Amino acid sequence: MNNNNLQGGLTPKYKRLSSDELQALEKEFINFLASAQITGQDWEKMKQIEPAKAEELILVFSDVVYDKVLKKIQFLEYRESKTLNIFNCLEDKIVLVGLRVKEHSSMDLTSSELFAQWNENTMSSVNIIKTEKNYEKERGEEVFELLQNGCLITDGKIFNLLIG
Protein backbone atom coordinates (compact mmCIF):
# COMPACT_ATOMS: atom_id res chain seq x y z
CA MET A 1 0.00 0.00 0.00
CA ASN A 2 1.37 3.41 -0.95
CA ASN A 3 1.25 5.63 2.13
CA ASN A 4 1.01 8.77 0.04
CA ASN A 5 -2.31 7.78 -1.51
CA LEU A 6 -4.40 7.15 1.57
CA GLN A 7 -7.99 8.32 1.43
CA GLY A 8 -7.39 10.87 4.17
CA GLY A 9 -4.33 12.14 2.32
CA LEU A 10 -2.03 11.74 5.32
CA THR A 11 1.61 11.56 4.33
CA PRO A 12 4.06 10.43 7.01
CA LYS A 13 6.80 12.88 7.97
CA TYR A 14 9.33 10.05 7.94
CA LYS A 15 8.16 6.58 6.94
CA ARG A 16 5.69 3.97 8.08
CA LEU A 17 7.00 1.51 10.62
CA SER A 18 7.19 -2.03 9.25
CA SER A 19 5.00 -4.79 10.64
CA ASP A 20 7.99 -6.17 12.55
CA GLU A 21 8.78 -2.74 14.03
CA LEU A 22 5.14 -2.28 15.02
CA GLN A 23 5.11 -5.70 16.64
CA ALA A 24 8.27 -4.82 18.60
CA LEU A 25 6.53 -1.63 19.78
CA GLU A 26 3.22 -3.32 20.56
CA LYS A 27 2.96 -2.01 24.14
CA GLU A 28 3.72 1.54 23.02
CA PHE A 29 1.17 1.25 20.20
CA ILE A 30 -1.49 0.00 22.63
CA ASN A 31 -0.76 2.99 24.88
CA PHE A 32 -0.96 5.28 21.85
CA LEU A 33 -4.37 3.85 20.92
CA ALA A 34 -5.53 4.10 24.53
CA SER A 35 -4.55 7.78 24.61
CA ALA A 36 -6.92 8.23 21.65
CA GLN A 37 -9.55 6.23 23.60
CA ILE A 38 -9.40 3.31 21.15
CA THR A 39 -9.78 -0.11 22.77
CA GLY A 40 -8.38 -3.34 21.36
CA GLN A 41 -11.85 -4.29 20.20
CA ASP A 42 -12.32 -0.88 18.52
CA TRP A 43 -8.95 -1.29 16.81
CA GLU A 44 -9.80 -4.72 15.42
CA LYS A 45 -13.13 -3.37 14.14
CA MET A 46 -11.44 -0.31 12.60
CA LYS A 47 -8.94 -2.47 10.73
CA GLN A 48 -11.83 -4.38 9.15
CA ILE A 49 -14.32 -1.57 8.50
CA GLU A 50 -12.11 1.51 8.11
CA PRO A 51 -8.66 0.27 6.98
CA ALA A 52 -7.62 3.72 5.71
CA LYS A 53 -8.32 5.25 9.13
CA ALA A 54 -6.39 2.43 10.83
CA GLU A 55 -3.49 3.01 8.44
CA GLU A 56 -3.52 6.73 9.24
CA LEU A 57 -3.23 5.93 12.95
CA ILE A 58 -0.24 3.73 12.20
CA LEU A 59 1.34 6.60 10.25
CA VAL A 60 0.76 9.05 13.09
CA PHE A 61 2.25 6.55 15.56
CA SER A 62 5.23 6.01 13.22
CA ASP A 63 5.92 9.75 13.20
CA VAL A 64 5.67 9.90 17.00
CA VAL A 65 8.21 7.06 17.32
CA TYR A 66 10.62 8.59 14.80
CA ASP A 67 10.32 12.04 16.42
CA LYS A 68 11.27 10.53 19.79
CA VAL A 69 14.23 8.55 18.39
CA LEU A 70 15.56 11.31 16.12
CA LYS A 71 15.46 13.87 18.92
CA LYS A 72 18.06 11.79 20.82
CA ILE A 73 20.56 11.61 17.94
CA GLN A 74 23.46 14.02 18.31
CA PHE A 75 26.21 12.71 15.99
CA LEU A 76 26.06 11.09 12.56
CA GLU A 77 28.90 9.85 10.41
CA TYR A 78 29.26 9.16 6.69
CA ARG A 79 32.46 7.41 5.67
CA GLU A 80 34.04 6.46 2.36
CA SER A 81 37.67 5.56 1.68
CA LYS A 82 38.73 9.16 0.90
CA THR A 83 35.99 11.13 2.66
CA LEU A 84 34.66 11.30 6.21
CA ASN A 85 31.80 13.57 7.25
CA ILE A 86 30.74 13.83 10.87
CA PHE A 87 27.63 15.83 11.68
CA ASN A 88 26.85 17.30 15.08
CA CYS A 89 23.07 17.72 15.05
CA LEU A 90 22.42 20.59 17.41
CA GLU A 91 18.99 21.99 18.25
CA ASP A 92 19.06 24.89 15.78
CA LYS A 93 21.84 24.00 13.34
CA ILE A 94 24.03 21.21 12.06
CA VAL A 95 27.82 21.35 12.27
CA LEU A 96 29.93 19.35 9.82
CA VAL A 97 33.54 18.36 10.33
CA GLY A 98 34.92 16.56 7.32
CA LEU A 99 38.14 14.94 6.25
CA ARG A 100 39.27 14.73 2.64
CA VAL A 101 42.30 12.57 1.88
CA LYS A 102 44.88 14.44 -0.19
CA GLU A 103 45.61 13.06 -3.67
CA HIS A 104 49.15 11.89 -2.86
CA SER A 105 48.02 9.86 0.15
CA SER A 106 46.96 6.21 0.22
CA MET A 107 45.15 6.71 3.53
CA ASP A 108 41.85 4.84 3.81
CA LEU A 109 39.32 6.53 6.08
CA THR A 110 37.28 3.34 6.38
CA SER A 111 40.09 1.66 8.35
CA SER A 112 39.00 0.78 11.87
CA GLU A 113 42.56 1.39 13.13
CA LEU A 114 42.89 4.88 11.66
CA PHE A 115 41.95 6.95 14.70
CA ALA A 116 43.75 4.70 17.17
CA GLN A 117 46.97 5.75 15.41
CA TRP A 118 45.99 9.39 14.75
CA ASN A 119 48.92 11.84 15.03
CA GLU A 120 50.49 14.93 13.44
CA ASN A 121 51.79 12.90 10.46
CA THR A 122 48.27 11.71 9.78
CA MET A 123 47.12 15.33 9.66
CA SER A 124 49.44 16.05 6.71
CA SER A 125 47.54 13.48 4.61
CA VAL A 126 44.12 15.11 4.97
CA ASN A 127 42.32 18.39 4.59
CA ILE A 128 39.93 19.18 7.41
CA ILE A 129 36.82 21.18 6.67
CA LYS A 130 34.37 22.62 9.13
CA THR A 131 31.09 24.26 8.30
CA GLU A 132 27.66 24.72 9.77
CA LYS A 133 24.19 25.58 8.58
CA ASN A 134 20.78 26.19 10.02
CA TYR A 135 18.20 23.53 9.32
CA GLU A 136 16.13 24.17 6.21
CA LYS A 137 13.40 21.80 7.44
CA GLU A 138 12.55 20.48 10.86
CA ARG A 139 15.62 19.06 12.64
CA GLY A 140 14.16 15.55 12.76
CA GLU A 141 13.44 15.51 9.04
CA GLU A 142 16.99 16.52 8.15
CA VAL A 143 18.50 13.96 10.55
CA PHE A 144 16.21 11.30 9.05
CA GLU A 145 17.33 12.22 5.51
CA LEU A 146 20.97 11.89 6.53
CA LEU A 147 20.24 8.42 7.93
CA GLN A 148 18.36 7.47 4.75
CA ASN A 149 21.41 8.61 2.73
CA GLY A 150 23.78 6.26 4.53
CA CYS A 151 24.87 8.09 7.67
CA LEU A 152 25.34 6.04 10.82
CA ILE A 153 24.74 7.12 14.39
CA THR A 154 28.02 7.64 16.24
CA ASP A 155 29.19 8.74 19.68
CA GLY A 156 31.00 11.95 18.67
CA LYS A 157 34.48 10.88 19.81
CA ILE A 158 36.00 11.43 16.36
CA PHE A 159 34.15 14.74 15.95
CA ASN A 160 35.60 15.95 19.25
CA LEU A 161 39.09 14.67 18.32
CA LEU A 162 39.00 16.64 15.07
CA ILE A 163 37.73 19.91 16.52
CA GLY A 164 39.70 19.52 19.77
PyMOL CGO cylinders between C-alpha atoms (Angstrom):
from pymol import cmd
from pymol.cgo import CYLINDER

trace = [
    CYLINDER, 0.00, 0.00, 0.00, 1.37, 3.41, -0.95, 0.3, 1, 1, 1, 1, 1, 1,
    CYLINDER, 1.37, 3.41, -0.95, 1.25, 5.63, 2.13, 0.3, 1, 1, 1, 1, 1, 1,
    CYLINDER, 1.25, 5.63, 2.13, 1.01, 8.77, 0.04, 0.3, 1, 1, 1, 1, 1, 1,
    CYLINDER, 1.01, 8.77, 0.04, -2.31, 7.78, -1.51, 0.3, 1, 1, 1, 1, 1, 1,
    CYLINDER, -2.31, 7.78, -1.51, -4.40, 7.15, 1.57, 0.3, 1, 1, 1, 1, 1, 1,
    CYLINDER, -4.40, 7.15, 1.57, -7.99, 8.32, 1.43, 0.3, 1, 1, 1, 1, 1, 1,
    CYLINDER, -7.99, 8.32, 1.43, -7.39, 10.87, 4.17, 0.3, 1, 1, 1, 1, 1, 1,
    CYLINDER, -7.39, 10.87, 4.17, -4.33, 12.14, 2.32, 0.3, 1, 1, 1, 1, 1, 1,
    CYLINDER, -4.33, 12.14, 2.32, -2.03, 11.74, 5.32, 0.3, 1, 1, 1, 1, 1, 1,
    CYLINDER, -2.03, 11.74, 5.32, 1.61, 11.56, 4.33, 0.3, 1, 1, 1, 1, 1, 1,
    CYLINDER, 1.61, 11.56, 4.33, 4.06, 10.43, 7.01, 0.3, 1, 1, 1, 1, 1, 1,
    CYLINDER, 4.06, 10.43, 7.01, 6.80, 12.88, 7.97, 0.3, 1, 1, 1, 1, 1, 1,
    CYLINDER, 6.80, 12.88, 7.97, 9.33, 10.05, 7.94, 0.3, 1, 1, 1, 1, 1, 1,
    CYLINDER, 9.33, 10.05, 7.94, 8.16, 6.58, 6.94, 0.3, 1, 1, 1, 1, 1, 1,
    CYLINDER, 8.16, 6.58, 6.94, 5.69, 3.97, 8.08, 0.3, 1, 1, 1, 1, 1, 1,
    CYLINDER, 5.69, 3.97, 8.08, 7.00, 1.51, 10.62, 0.3, 1, 1, 1, 1, 1, 1,
    CYLINDER, 7.00, 1.51, 10.62, 7.19, -2.03, 9.25, 0.3, 1, 1, 1, 1, 1, 1,
    CYLINDER, 7.19, -2.03, 9.25, 5.00, -4.79, 10.64, 0.3, 1, 1, 1, 1, 1, 1,
    CYLINDER, 5.00, -4.79, 10.64, 7.99, -6.17, 12.55, 0.3, 1, 1, 1, 1, 1, 1,
    CYLINDER, 7.99, -6.17, 12.55, 8.78, -2.74, 14.03, 0.3, 1, 1, 1, 1, 1, 1,
    CYLINDER, 8.78, -2.74, 14.03, 5.14, -2.28, 15.02, 0.3, 1, 1, 1, 1, 1, 1,
    CYLINDER, 5.14, -2.28, 15.02, 5.11, -5.70, 16.64, 0.3, 1, 1, 1, 1, 1, 1,
    CYLINDER, 5.11, -5.70, 16.64, 8.27, -4.82, 18.60, 0.3, 1, 1, 1, 1, 1, 1,
    CYLINDER, 8.27, -4.82, 18.60, 6.53, -1.63, 19.78, 0.3, 1, 1, 1, 1, 1, 1,
    CYLINDER, 6.53, -1.63, 19.78, 3.22, -3.32, 20.56, 0.3, 1, 1, 1, 1, 1, 1,
    CYLINDER, 3.22, -3.32, 20.56, 2.96, -2.01, 24.14, 0.3, 1, 1, 1, 1, 1, 1,
    CYLINDER, 2.96, -2.01, 24.14, 3.72, 1.54, 23.02, 0.3, 1, 1, 1, 1, 1, 1,
    CYLINDER, 3.72, 1.54, 23.02, 1.17, 1.25, 20.20, 0.3, 1, 1, 1, 1, 1, 1,
    CYLINDER, 1.17, 1.25, 20.20, -1.49, 0.00, 22.63, 0.3, 1, 1, 1, 1, 1, 1,
    CYLINDER, -1.49, 0.00, 22.63, -0.76, 2.99, 24.88, 0.3, 1, 1, 1, 1, 1, 1,
    CYLINDER, -0.76, 2.99, 24.88, -0.96, 5.28, 21.85, 0.3, 1, 1, 1, 1, 1, 1,
    CYLINDER, -0.96, 5.28, 21.85, -4.37, 3.85, 20.92, 0.3, 1, 1, 1, 1, 1, 1,
    CYLINDER, -4.37, 3.85, 20.92, -5.53, 4.10, 24.53, 0.3, 1, 1, 1, 1, 1, 1,
    CYLINDER, -5.53, 4.10, 24.53, -4.55, 7.78, 24.61, 0.3, 1, 1, 1, 1, 1, 1,
    CYLINDER, -4.55, 7.78, 24.61, -6.92, 8.23, 21.65, 0.3, 1, 1, 1, 1, 1, 1,
    CYLINDER, -6.92, 8.23, 21.65, -9.55, 6.23, 23.60, 0.3, 1, 1, 1, 1, 1, 1,
    CYLINDER, -9.55, 6.23, 23.60, -9.40, 3.31, 21.15, 0.3, 1, 1, 1, 1, 1, 1,
    CYLINDER, -9.40, 3.31, 21.15, -9.78, -0.11, 22.77, 0.3, 1, 1, 1, 1, 1, 1,
    CYLINDER, -9.78, -0.11, 22.77, -8.38, -3.34, 21.36, 0.3, 1, 1, 1, 1, 1, 1,
    CYLINDER, -8.38, -3.34, 21.36, -11.85, -4.29, 20.20, 0.3, 1, 1, 1, 1, 1, 1,
    CYLINDER, -11.85, -4.29, 20.20, -12.32, -0.88, 18.52, 0.3, 1, 1, 1, 1, 1, 1,
    CYLINDER, -12.32, -0.88, 18.52, -8.95, -1.29, 16.81, 0.3, 1, 1, 1, 1, 1, 1,
    CYLINDER, -8.95, -1.29, 16.81, -9.80, -4.72, 15.42, 0.3, 1, 1, 1, 1, 1, 1,
    CYLINDER, -9.80, -4.72, 15.42, -13.13, -3.37, 14.14, 0.3, 1, 1, 1, 1, 1, 1,
    CYLINDER, -13.13, -3.37, 14.14, -11.44, -0.31, 12.60, 0.3, 1, 1, 1, 1, 1, 1,
    CYLINDER, -11.44, -0.31, 12.60, -8.94, -2.47, 10.73, 0.3, 1, 1, 1, 1, 1, 1,
    CYLINDER, -8.94, -2.47, 10.73, -11.83, -4.38, 9.15, 0.3, 1, 1, 1, 1, 1, 1,
    CYLINDER, -11.83, -4.38, 9.15, -14.32, -1.57, 8.50, 0.3, 1, 1, 1, 1, 1, 1,
    CYLINDER, -14.32, -1.57, 8.50, -12.11, 1.51, 8.11, 0.3, 1, 1, 1, 1, 1, 1,
    CYLINDER, -12.11, 1.51, 8.11, -8.66, 0.27, 6.98, 0.3, 1, 1, 1, 1, 1, 1,
    CYLINDER, -8.66, 0.27, 6.98, -7.62, 3.72, 5.71, 0.3, 1, 1, 1, 1, 1, 1,
    CYLINDER, -7.62, 3.72, 5.71, -8.32, 5.25, 9.13, 0.3, 1, 1, 1, 1, 1, 1,
    CYLINDER, -8.32, 5.25, 9.13, -6.39, 2.43, 10.83, 0.3, 1, 1, 1, 1, 1, 1,
    CYLINDER, -6.39, 2.43, 10.83, -3.49, 3.01, 8.44, 0.3, 1, 1, 1, 1, 1, 1,
    CYLINDER, -3.49, 3.01, 8.44, -3.52, 6.73, 9.24, 0.3, 1, 1, 1, 1, 1, 1,
    CYLINDER, -3.52, 6.73, 9.24, -3.23, 5.93, 12.95, 0.3, 1, 1, 1, 1, 1, 1,
    CYLINDER, -3.23, 5.93, 12.95, -0.24, 3.73, 12.20, 0.3, 1, 1, 1, 1, 1, 1,
    CYLINDER, -0.24, 3.73, 12.20, 1.34, 6.60, 10.25, 0.3, 1, 1, 1, 1, 1, 1,
    CYLINDER, 1.34, 6.60, 10.25, 0.76, 9.05, 13.09, 0.3, 1, 1, 1, 1, 1, 1,
    CYLINDER, 0.76, 9.05, 13.09, 2.25, 6.55, 15.56, 0.3, 1, 1, 1, 1, 1, 1,
    CYLINDER, 2.25, 6.55, 15.56, 5.23, 6.01, 13.22, 0.3, 1, 1, 1, 1, 1, 1,
    CYLINDER, 5.23, 6.01, 13.22, 5.92, 9.75, 13.20, 0.3, 1, 1, 1, 1, 1, 1,
    CYLINDER, 5.92, 9.75, 13.20, 5.67, 9.90, 17.00, 0.3, 1, 1, 1, 1, 1, 1,
    CYLINDER, 5.67, 9.90, 17.00, 8.21, 7.06, 17.32, 0.3, 1, 1, 1, 1, 1, 1,
    CYLINDER, 8.21, 7.06, 17.32, 10.62, 8.59, 14.80, 0.3, 1, 1, 1, 1, 1, 1,
    CYLINDER, 10.62, 8.59, 14.80, 10.32, 12.04, 16.42, 0.3, 1, 1, 1, 1, 1, 1,
    CYLINDER, 10.32, 12.04, 16.42, 11.27, 10.53, 19.79, 0.3, 1, 1, 1, 1, 1, 1,
    CYLINDER, 11.27, 10.53, 19.79, 14.23, 8.55, 18.39, 0.3, 1, 1, 1, 1, 1, 1,
    CYLINDER, 14.23, 8.55, 18.39, 15.56, 11.31, 16.12, 0.3, 1, 1, 1, 1, 1, 1,
    CYLINDER, 15.56, 11.31, 16.12, 15.46, 13.87, 18.92, 0.3, 1, 1, 1, 1, 1, 1,
    CYLINDER, 15.46, 13.87, 18.92, 18.06, 11.79, 20.82, 0.3, 1, 1, 1, 1, 1, 1,
    CYLINDER, 18.06, 11.79, 20.82, 20.56, 11.61, 17.94, 0.3, 1, 1, 1, 1, 1, 1,
    CYLINDER, 20.56, 11.61, 17.94, 23.46, 14.02, 18.31, 0.3, 1, 1, 1, 1, 1, 1,
    CYLINDER, 23.46, 14.02, 18.31, 26.21, 12.71, 15.99, 0.3, 1, 1, 1, 1, 1, 1,
    CYLINDER, 26.21, 12.71, 15.99, 26.06, 11.09, 12.56, 0.3, 1, 1, 1, 1, 1, 1,
    CYLINDER, 26.06, 11.09, 12.56, 28.90, 9.85, 10.41, 0.3, 1, 1, 1, 1, 1, 1,
    CYLINDER, 28.90, 9.85, 10.41, 29.26, 9.16, 6.69, 0.3, 1, 1, 1, 1, 1, 1,
    CYLINDER, 29.26, 9.16, 6.69, 32.46, 7.41, 5.67, 0.3, 1, 1, 1, 1, 1, 1,
    CYLINDER, 32.46, 7.41, 5.67, 34.04, 6.46, 2.36, 0.3, 1, 1, 1, 1, 1, 1,
    CYLINDER, 34.04, 6.46, 2.36, 37.67, 5.56, 1.68, 0.3, 1, 1, 1, 1, 1, 1,
    CYLINDER, 37.67, 5.56, 1.68, 38.73, 9.16, 0.90, 0.3, 1, 1, 1, 1, 1, 1,
    CYLINDER, 38.73, 9.16, 0.90, 35.99, 11.13, 2.66, 0.3, 1, 1, 1, 1, 1, 1,
    CYLINDER, 35.99, 11.13, 2.66, 34.66, 11.30, 6.21, 0.3, 1, 1, 1, 1, 1, 1,
    CYLINDER, 34.66, 11.30, 6.21, 31.80, 13.57, 7.25, 0.3, 1, 1, 1, 1, 1, 1,
    CYLINDER, 31.80, 13.57, 7.25, 30.74, 13.83, 10.87, 0.3, 1, 1, 1, 1, 1, 1,
    CYLINDER, 30.74, 13.83, 10.87, 27.63, 15.83, 11.68, 0.3, 1, 1, 1, 1, 1, 1,
    CYLINDER, 27.63, 15.83, 11.68, 26.85, 17.30, 15.08, 0.3, 1, 1, 1, 1, 1, 1,
    CYLINDER, 26.85, 17.30, 15.08, 23.07, 17.72, 15.05, 0.3, 1, 1, 1, 1, 1, 1,
    CYLINDER, 23.07, 17.72, 15.05, 22.42, 20.59, 17.41, 0.3, 1, 1, 1, 1, 1, 1,
    CYLINDER, 22.42, 20.59, 17.41, 18.99, 21.99, 18.25, 0.3, 1, 1, 1, 1, 1, 1,
    CYLINDER, 18.99, 21.99, 18.25, 19.06, 24.89, 15.78, 0.3, 1, 1, 1, 1, 1, 1,
    CYLINDER, 19.06, 24.89, 15.78, 21.84, 24.00, 13.34, 0.3, 1, 1, 1, 1, 1, 1,
    CYLINDER, 21.84, 24.00, 13.34, 24.03, 21.21, 12.06, 0.3, 1, 1, 1, 1, 1, 1,
    CYLINDER, 24.03, 21.21, 12.06, 27.82, 21.35, 12.27, 0.3, 1, 1, 1, 1, 1, 1,
    CYLINDER, 27.82, 21.35, 12.27, 29.93, 19.35, 9.82, 0.3, 1, 1, 1, 1, 1, 1,
    CYLINDER, 29.93, 19.35, 9.82, 33.54, 18.36, 10.33, 0.3, 1, 1, 1, 1, 1, 1,
    CYLINDER, 33.54, 18.36, 10.33, 34.92, 16.56, 7.32, 0.3, 1, 1, 1, 1, 1, 1,
    CYLINDER, 34.92, 16.56, 7.32, 38.14, 14.94, 6.25, 0.3, 1, 1, 1, 1, 1, 1,
    CYLINDER, 38.14, 14.94, 6.25, 39.27, 14.73, 2.64, 0.3, 1, 1, 1, 1, 1, 1,
    CYLINDER, 39.27, 14.73, 2.64, 42.30, 12.57, 1.88, 0.3, 1, 1, 1, 1, 1, 1,
    CYLINDER, 42.30, 12.57, 1.88, 44.88, 14.44, -0.19, 0.3, 1, 1, 1, 1, 1, 1,
    CYLINDER, 44.88, 14.44, -0.19, 45.61, 13.06, -3.67, 0.3, 1, 1, 1, 1, 1, 1,
    CYLINDER, 45.61, 13.06, -3.67, 49.15, 11.89, -2.86, 0.3, 1, 1, 1, 1, 1, 1,
    CYLINDER, 49.15, 11.89, -2.86, 48.02, 9.86, 0.15, 0.3, 1, 1, 1, 1, 1, 1,
    CYLINDER, 48.02, 9.86, 0.15, 46.96, 6.21, 0.22, 0.3, 1, 1, 1, 1, 1, 1,
    CYLINDER, 46.96, 6.21, 0.22, 45.15, 6.71, 3.53, 0.3, 1, 1, 1, 1, 1, 1,
    CYLINDER, 45.15, 6.71, 3.53, 41.85, 4.84, 3.81, 0.3, 1, 1, 1, 1, 1, 1,
    CYLINDER, 41.85, 4.84, 3.81, 39.32, 6.53, 6.08, 0.3, 1, 1, 1, 1, 1, 1,
    CYLINDER, 39.32, 6.53, 6.08, 37.28, 3.34, 6.38, 0.3, 1, 1, 1, 1, 1, 1,
    CYLINDER, 37.28, 3.34, 6.38, 40.09, 1.66, 8.35, 0.3, 1, 1, 1, 1, 1, 1,
    CYLINDER, 40.09, 1.66, 8.35, 39.00, 0.78, 11.87, 0.3, 1, 1, 1, 1, 1, 1,
    CYLINDER, 39.00, 0.78, 11.87, 42.56, 1.39, 13.13, 0.3, 1, 1, 1, 1, 1, 1,
    CYLINDER, 42.56, 1.39, 13.13, 42.89, 4.88, 11.66, 0.3, 1, 1, 1, 1, 1, 1,
    CYLINDER, 42.89, 4.88, 11.66, 41.95, 6.95, 14.70, 0.3, 1, 1, 1, 1, 1, 1,
    CYLINDER, 41.95, 6.95, 14.70, 43.75, 4.70, 17.17, 0.3, 1, 1, 1, 1, 1, 1,
    CYLINDER, 43.75, 4.70, 17.17, 46.97, 5.75, 15.41, 0.3, 1, 1, 1, 1, 1, 1,
    CYLINDER, 46.97, 5.75, 15.41, 45.99, 9.39, 14.75, 0.3, 1, 1, 1, 1, 1, 1,
    CYLINDER, 45.99, 9.39, 14.75, 48.92, 11.84, 15.03, 0.3, 1, 1, 1, 1, 1, 1,
    CYLINDER, 48.92, 11.84, 15.03, 50.49, 14.93, 13.44, 0.3, 1, 1, 1, 1, 1, 1,
    CYLINDER, 50.49, 14.93, 13.44, 51.79, 12.90, 10.46, 0.3, 1, 1, 1, 1, 1, 1,
    CYLINDER, 51.79, 12.90, 10.46, 48.27, 11.71, 9.78, 0.3, 1, 1, 1, 1, 1, 1,
    CYLINDER, 48.27, 11.71, 9.78, 47.12, 15.33, 9.66, 0.3, 1, 1, 1, 1, 1, 1,
    CYLINDER, 47.12, 15.33, 9.66, 49.44, 16.05, 6.71, 0.3, 1, 1, 1, 1, 1, 1,
    CYLINDER, 49.44, 16.05, 6.71, 47.54, 13.48, 4.61, 0.3, 1, 1, 1, 1, 1, 1,
    CYLINDER, 47.54, 13.48, 4.61, 44.12, 15.11, 4.97, 0.3, 1, 1, 1, 1, 1, 1,
    CYLINDER, 44.12, 15.11, 4.97, 42.32, 18.39, 4.59, 0.3, 1, 1, 1, 1, 1, 1,
    CYLINDER, 42.32, 18.39, 4.59, 39.93, 19.18, 7.41, 0.3, 1, 1, 1, 1, 1, 1,
    CYLINDER, 39.93, 19.18, 7.41, 36.82, 21.18, 6.67, 0.3, 1, 1, 1, 1, 1, 1,
    CYLINDER, 36.82, 21.18, 6.67, 34.37, 22.62, 9.13, 0.3, 1, 1, 1, 1, 1, 1,
    CYLINDER, 34.37, 22.62, 9.13, 31.09, 24.26, 8.30, 0.3, 1, 1, 1, 1, 1, 1,
    CYLINDER, 31.09, 24.26, 8.30, 27.66, 24.72, 9.77, 0.3, 1, 1, 1, 1, 1, 1,
    CYLINDER, 27.66, 24.72, 9.77, 24.19, 25.58, 8.58, 0.3, 1, 1, 1, 1, 1, 1,
    CYLINDER, 24.19, 25.58, 8.58, 20.78, 26.19, 10.02, 0.3, 1, 1, 1, 1, 1, 1,
    CYLINDER, 20.78, 26.19, 10.02, 18.20, 23.53, 9.32, 0.3, 1, 1, 1, 1, 1, 1,
    CYLINDER, 18.20, 23.53, 9.32, 16.13, 24.17, 6.21, 0.3, 1, 1, 1, 1, 1, 1,
    CYLINDER, 16.13, 24.17, 6.21, 13.40, 21.80, 7.44, 0.3, 1, 1, 1, 1, 1, 1,
    CYLINDER, 13.40, 21.80, 7.44, 12.55, 20.48, 10.86, 0.3, 1, 1, 1, 1, 1, 1,
    CYLINDER, 12.55, 20.48, 10.86, 15.62, 19.06, 12.64, 0.3, 1, 1, 1, 1, 1, 1,
    CYLINDER, 15.62, 19.06, 12.64, 14.16, 15.55, 12.76, 0.3, 1, 1, 1, 1, 1, 1,
    CYLINDER, 14.16, 15.55, 12.76, 13.44, 15.51, 9.04, 0.3, 1, 1, 1, 1, 1, 1,
    CYLINDER, 13.44, 15.51, 9.04, 16.99, 16.52, 8.15, 0.3, 1, 1, 1, 1, 1, 1,
    CYLINDER, 16.99, 16.52, 8.15, 18.50, 13.96, 10.55, 0.3, 1, 1, 1, 1, 1, 1,
    CYLINDER, 18.50, 13.96, 10.55, 16.21, 11.30, 9.05, 0.3, 1, 1, 1, 1, 1, 1,
    CYLINDER, 16.21, 11.30, 9.05, 17.33, 12.22, 5.51, 0.3, 1, 1, 1, 1, 1, 1,
    CYLINDER, 17.33, 12.22, 5.51, 20.97, 11.89, 6.53, 0.3, 1, 1, 1, 1, 1, 1,
    CYLINDER, 20.97, 11.89, 6.53, 20.24, 8.42, 7.93, 0.3, 1, 1, 1, 1, 1, 1,
    CYLINDER, 20.24, 8.42, 7.93, 18.36, 7.47, 4.75, 0.3, 1, 1, 1, 1, 1, 1,
    CYLINDER, 18.36, 7.47, 4.75, 21.41, 8.61, 2.73, 0.3, 1, 1, 1, 1, 1, 1,
    CYLINDER, 21.41, 8.61, 2.73, 23.78, 6.26, 4.53, 0.3, 1, 1, 1, 1, 1, 1,
    CYLINDER, 23.78, 6.26, 4.53, 24.87, 8.09, 7.67, 0.3, 1, 1, 1, 1, 1, 1,
    CYLINDER, 24.87, 8.09, 7.67, 25.34, 6.04, 10.82, 0.3, 1, 1, 1, 1, 1, 1,
    CYLINDER, 25.34, 6.04, 10.82, 24.74, 7.12, 14.39, 0.3, 1, 1, 1, 1, 1, 1,
    CYLINDER, 24.74, 7.12, 14.39, 28.02, 7.64, 16.24, 0.3, 1, 1, 1, 1, 1, 1,
    CYLINDER, 28.02, 7.64, 16.24, 29.19, 8.74, 19.68, 0.3, 1, 1, 1, 1, 1, 1,
    CYLINDER, 29.19, 8.74, 19.68, 31.00, 11.95, 18.67, 0.3, 1, 1, 1, 1, 1, 1,
    CYLINDER, 31.00, 11.95, 18.67, 34.48, 10.88, 19.81, 0.3, 1, 1, 1, 1, 1, 1,
    CYLINDER, 34.48, 10.88, 19.81, 36.00, 11.43, 16.36, 0.3, 1, 1, 1, 1, 1, 1,
    CYLINDER, 36.00, 11.43, 16.36, 34.15, 14.74, 15.95, 0.3, 1, 1, 1, 1, 1, 1,
    CYLINDER, 34.15, 14.74, 15.95, 35.60, 15.95, 19.25, 0.3, 1, 1, 1, 1, 1, 1,
    CYLINDER, 35.60, 15.95, 19.25, 39.09, 14.67, 18.32, 0.3, 1, 1, 1, 1, 1, 1,
    CYLINDER, 39.09, 14.67, 18.32, 39.00, 16.64, 15.07, 0.3, 1, 1, 1, 1, 1, 1,
    CYLINDER, 39.00, 16.64, 15.07, 37.73, 19.91, 16.52, 0.3, 1, 1, 1, 1, 1, 1,
    CYLINDER, 37.73, 19.91, 16.52, 39.70, 19.52, 19.77, 0.3, 1, 1, 1, 1, 1, 1,
]
cmd.load_cgo(trace, "trace")
